[in-house]
Amino acid sequence: MATDPNVEYVVRQMRDAIIDTDLKLLTLLNQRVTLVRRLRDYKTSQGIPFVDPERERWMHSYLQGANRGPVSPDGLDRIYDAVLDLTKRETGAGDPAA
């Protein structure tokens, strides 16, 4: 089945925009992990616990207030929980050897 060249062009353009956005997300996630690792190292050197559940709750609330969609509140919570979990794993949170 032959596809309309205009349709193929639009799909390609949208896919290119999506991958560009994904690359930006990847850059920002790597930047976040780097910053959190620096914070973990500093807090550890000062004898301050790394994980701060109160701060995590505040950040969830703050991001919910900043969200203008189309990501749903539940979707935002899921994404942010995944980001926090990833960041903790990547920075060795809770791992005394890290």
Secondary structure, DSSP 8 states (H G I E B T S, - for coil): ----HHHHHHHHHHHHHHHHHHHHHHHHHHHHHHHHHHHHHHHHHTT--S--HHHHHHHHHHHHHH--SSS-HHHHHHHHHHHHHHHHHHTTTT-TT-
